[in-house]
Amino acid sequence: HLTNGGAVSWADFAETILRHSKGPKPPVKKIATPPGHRPAKRPLNSVLSLEKSRTVLGIELRPWNQALLDFIKDYEELSLK
């Protein structure tokens, strides 16, 4: 797996999308998943490491929020055409 840099919760990701997108801004309710609520065990911290992309591939990925803002901008520009 490969991802942009940084860490973010699903709620913070949704809030960032809403904050920078046009249209309605419904509230995002942050909730915790109760222990034992999922069929598979999950780690407390599942942030992916970018160490191999840097050292093996020589790729330095930008932060997730920068990539997201670029995506939103491009998407909104394309939807206007």
Stockholm file with secondary structure:
# STOCKHOLM 1.0

chainA/1-81         HLTNGGAVSWADFAETILRHSKGPKPPVKKIATPPGHRPAKRPLNSVLSLEKSRTVLGIELRPWNQALLDFIKDYEELSLK
#=GR chainA/1-81 SS CCCCBSCCCHHHHHHHHHHHSSSCCCCCCCCCCCTTCSSSCCCSCCCCCCHHHHHTSCCCCCBHHHHHHHHHHHHHHHHTC
#=GC SS_cons        CCCCBSCCCHHHHHHHHHHHSSSCCCCCCCCCCCTTCSSSCCCSCCCCCCHHHHHTSCCCCCBHHHHHHHHHHHHHHHHTC
//
